[in-house]
Amino acid sequence: MNDTKNKYLLPLALVTSLFFLWGLSYGLLDVLNKHFQESLDITKTRSTLLQAAYFGAYFLIAFPAAMFMNKYGYKKGIIAGLLLYATGAFLFYPAAENSSFNFFLFALFVIASGLACLETAANPYVTVLGKPESSEFRLNLSQCFNGVGSFIGPIIASRVFFGGGSEKGNLLSVQFVYIAIGLVVLLIAGLFLRTPLPEIKESTLVSNSEQDAKPLAQHSHFINAVIAQFFYVAAQVGVAALFINYCTEAGAGIDTAKASSLLGISLLLFTAGRFTGTALMRKISPDKLLFIYSLINILLCASVIWTKGWVSVYSLMAVFFFESIMFPTIFALGVKDLGHHTKKGSSFIIMSIVGGALVPYVMGMLSEKTTANAYLVPLLCFVVVAWFGWKGYKVKR
């Protein structure tokens, strides 16, 4: 048993570094959303196209990535994702040179294509690198480092991106940050090339051979996970995308710079929620914790919509803490007992991230009069997540 743990320890640590990388990318995205409104003179509705490009790539690329990995394995899928990530980061340089919002959308699409490969590989890979019964705990632990990256992203953005004092100066700092990210990603790709990763046959981890033989579409808990993940990611992306706009309109005297800092604190709460939730899973089953956290977020969203001032701002910040465990928990519960369908099933759950591309645009339209109106959308999304944690997760034998 100790030999098995040692065999998996280095691959698990290396794969966990990927969670930090896509967390960093997402953390930067939320601040770009607001500041491109100012630097490139675009509307709130148009700025949500950043989320559409970013999460739309997940929808388009996740399934081809799964097919690629079915043929060539997890390792080559991860390396392909890292190379796409680096390419998209380097494309930020010409995008900033041309001050082109459309070019930035394309660069983000390429980055997100790489992230779709990474998430399609890393999420299921972590769930199979060890005992099946602890897969939710293991994935939440790795996802903690995603939270760390999400927290660091806005700090970098608020300190570096927009210190140039002019549109050109602001975009120049964006160039150099993304070039640095691209170089780091290439370095990590080199580490993966040199490190042997065990390939695991998922069918050997299924407790019942009949489960492995079932067609993917007959695994109802998997179908429910796809639906729940669509609405969860829609809520997460929407909550963060309009966070800065909401804070500046909340009647608490918050300007854009302070709202950006509050976003950083909120993502720190998100990170703390990941660690706290992972610890709680030692005592409370993942499905129950998911249900409880969803109910709390429904109440917090109601406060965001119908209260004003600092009470509403604090409520919005608290949403980040309680949404922290939702993505990895839904994912791990959704791929449980899928056997040889695991890679394909994980790709569909990753594709459901397209909710983050579609729903924020609806929120953007609802927010044109007042941003508070838009938060009715994540409230409804958390209702769906609560249903999944209540009964949708159950594996039917």
N, C-alpha and C positions, 0 to 999 in steps of 0.2 A: 504493500500500500504506500509506504514511504517512497519507493522507487517511482510509483505512478505520480505522486504529488510532485516530486522533483522533476520528472519528465515534463510536466505541464507548467511548472512555475515560470520558467523563462519565456515560453510562448505567451502565457497569460499576461505577464508584465509588459512584453513588447506590444501585444495587441491592445492592451489598455492605454498605451501612449496614443493610439489612434483616436480614442474617445476625447482626449484633451485637444487634439488637432481640430476635430470638427466642432467641438464646443467653442474654441477660439474663433473659428470662422463665423459661427452663428452669432456670437457676442458682438463681433464687429458689425455684422449686418444690421442689427437693430439701431445702432447709432447712425450708420450711413443713411438709414431711412429718413430720419429727421433732417440731417444736415444737407442732404442732397436737395431737400425742399428749398433750402436757403442758398446753397452754393450754385446750384444749377437752375434755380427758379422754377420749380415744378410744384404741382398741387399735391395735397395729401393723398388723393385717390391715385394719381399717377405714381407717387412714390411707392405705393404698395405693389407695383410691378416688380420691384426688387424681390419681394417675397414670391411673386408668381414665377419669376425666372429661376429663383433658387430652389423652391420646392417643386416646381414643375419638372425640373431635371430628375428629381427622385422618381417621379411617376414614369418618365420615359426610359430611364436607364436601369432601374433596379432589376427588372425581369431579364434583359440581356445580360446583366452582370451575373445573375444567378445561373443562366445557361452557360456562361463562360466558366464559372467556377465548378459546375457539374462536370465539365469536360477537363478542366486544367487544375482544379483544386483551389483551396482557400488562399494559399500563398501567392499564386500568380494573380488572383483577383485583387488582393490587397496591394500588390506592387502596381498593377494597372491603375487602381484608384489613386494612389499617391502621385503617379506621374501626371494624371489628369489634374489633380489638385494643384500641383506645382505650375503646370502650364497656365491654368486660369489665373493664378496669382501673378505670374509674369505679365499677363495680358492687361493688368491694371495700369501698367506703365503707359502704353499707347492710349488707353482709354482716358487717362488723366491728361495726357498731352493734348488730346483733341477736345477736352472738356465735353465729352459726349456721354449722355445718360444711356443711350442705346448701346454704346460700346461697353459701358459698365454692366449693363444687363447681360450682354453676351459673355463677358469675363466671369460673372457670377454663375451663369449657367454652366460654364466649363468646370469651375470649381465644384459646384454642386453635383455635376456628373461624376467627378472623382469621389466625392463624399458618398454618393449613392452606392458606388462600388464598395467603399470601405464599410459602410453600415450594413450592406447586404452580406458582407463577409464576416465582419467582426462581431455583430450581435449574436448570430447563431453559433459562431465559433466559440465564443465565451460560454454559451449555455452547454456545449458538449465537451468542454475541457474540464471534466470532472463528473461528480455524481449527478444524475438527473434530478434527484430530490432537492438539491441545493442550487439549481440553475438560476432561480429568481434572485437569490441572495448574491450569487457570483456576478450576474449581469448588473444588478444595482450597484455593487461595489465598483465595477469597472466604469459604470456610468457616473459615479461620483467625480471622476476626473474630467468627464465631459462638463460637469457643472463648474469645475475649477476653470476650465478654458472659457466657458460662457461668462464667468465673472471677470476674468482678466481682460477679455475683449473690449468691453466698454471703457475700462480704465485706460487702456492703450489709446482708444479712439478719442476720449475726452482730453487726454493729455497731449497727444501727438497730432492727430488728424487735423485739428482745426485751430492750431496755434499760429498759422501763417498770417492771419490778419486780413487776407484777401482771398478771393475765389481761387486764383492761381496758386497762392501759397498753401491754401487748404488742400488742394488737389495734389500738390507736390509732395506733401507729407504722406498722403494716401499711397502714392507711388512707392515710396521707399519702405513703408511698413509691409506692403504686400510682396515686394522683392525679397525682403528679409524672410518672410513666411515661406516663400517659394524655395529659398535656399535650405531652410530647415527641413522642409518636407522632402527635398531631394536627399538630404543626409539620412533621414529615417528610411527612405526607400532603399538606400545602400545597405543599411543595417538588416533590413528584411531579406535582401538578396543573399547576405552572408550567413543568415541564421536558419538552421533547419527547423521547420514547423511540422508537427505530426499531423497527418491526414487521418481523420476519424470517420468511420462508417457509422452514420447515425442510426441505421437499422439495428445495430447491435445494442443500442441504448433503450429500445422500446420494450416496455414491460410485457406487452402482449403482441404476439406475432400477427394477430388479426388486425390490430391497429395499424401495423405497417402495411398490410395488404389493402386497406381501405383506400379508395380514391381520395385525393386531396379535398375535393368539394364536399365529401361526406363527413369531414371533421368539423362539426358545427362550432366547436369552441374556436377553431381557427377562423372561420367565417366571421364569427362575432368579434374576434380580435381585430380583424381588418376594419370592420365598421367602427369599433371603439377607437382604434388608433387614428382613423381619419378625423374623427371629431375631436380627439384629444389634441392632435397636432394643430388643427384649426384653432382651437382655443389658445394653446401655448403661443403660437405665432401671432395671433391677433392681439392677445393681451400685451405682448412685448412691443409689437410694431407701432401701436398708438399710445404707448406708455408716456412718452415725452409730451406728446400733444395733450394728453389727458391732464397731466400734472400742471402744465402751464395754463390750463383753462379751469382748474379746480377751485379758484378763488382763494388760494393760500399764498399768493405772492411769489410763486415759483417761476424763475426764468429758465431758459433752455439749458444753460450750463448746469444749474442746480438739478434740473430734471434728469440730465444725463448722469450726474453723480448718484441720484436716487435710483436710477436704473441699475447702476453698478452695485449698489447696496442690495437691491432686489435680487440680482443674480447671485450675490453672496448668500442671501437667504435660500435661494434655489439650491445652491451647493450644500449649505448646511442641512437643508431638507433631505438631500440625497444621503448624506452620512447618517443623519438621524433615522430616516426611514429604513436604511439598510440594517442598522442596529435593532430597530423595533421588529424587523422580520424574524429575529431570533425568538421573539415571544408571541408575535401576532402573525397569523397567516397572511401571505401577500394579497390574496383576494379581499380579505376583510379590511386590511389597511387601505387598499385602493378604494373600497366603497366608502369608508369613513372620510378619507381625504377629499373625495369627490363631493360629498355632502357639505363639507366645510366650505369648499370653493363655491358651491352654489350660493350659499349665504353671503360669502364675501363679495361675489359679483353683484348680488342684490344691493349691498351697501355701496358699491362703486357707482351703481346707476342712480340710486335714490338719495344719496347723501352728498354733502359738499365739504370743501375745506380739507383739513388734515385728516379727518376721520376717513374720508373716501380715499385719500392718497395712501394712508396706512393699510386700508383694506386691500387696495390694488397690490401693494407691495407684498402683503401676506399671501396673496394668491400664488406667487412664485414658490413660496415654501411648500405649500400643499400640493402643487402640481409636480413636484420634483421627482417622485417615484413612479409617476404614471406611465411614461413611455416604456422604460425597461420592464416594468411589471406586466403591462399589457403584452409586450413582445414575448417575454418568457412564458407566460401562460398560454399565449397563442400558438407557439411552436412546440409545446410539450406533446410528446408521444406522436410526432409526425413522421418519425423514422426517416426513410429515404426521401420523403417529401420535404425535409427540413429546409434545404437551400431554396427550393422553389417557393415553399410557404413563406419563408422569411422575406423573399423578394416582394411578394404581394403585400405583406405588412409594411415593408419599406415604401412600396408604391403608394400606400394609403396616406403617406406623408403629403400627398398632393392636396390634402385638406388645408395645409398651410399655404398653398398657392391660391386656392379659390376663395376661401372664406374671408381672409383679411381684405380682399377687394370689396366684398359686400360691406364689411365693417367701415372701410374707407368712405363708401357712399353714404352710409348711415351717419358718419361722423361730420359731414360737411356743415351741418347746423350746430351740433354740439357733440363732442367726442363721447360723452357719457352714454348716449343712445346706443353706440356701437357695442357696448359691453353686455347687452342682452344676448348677443350671439354666443360668446363663450359660456354664459350661464346655461344656455340650452345644450351646448356641447358637453358640459360636465354632467348633465343629466344622463346622457348616453353612457358616459364612462362609469357613472355610479351603477347603472343597470348591468354593465359588464362585470363589475366587481361583485355584484349581488348574485347573479345567476348565469350570466353569459359565458363565463370562463370555464364552466364545468365540462370535463371530458366525458363524452357519452361512449360507453363500451358497447 
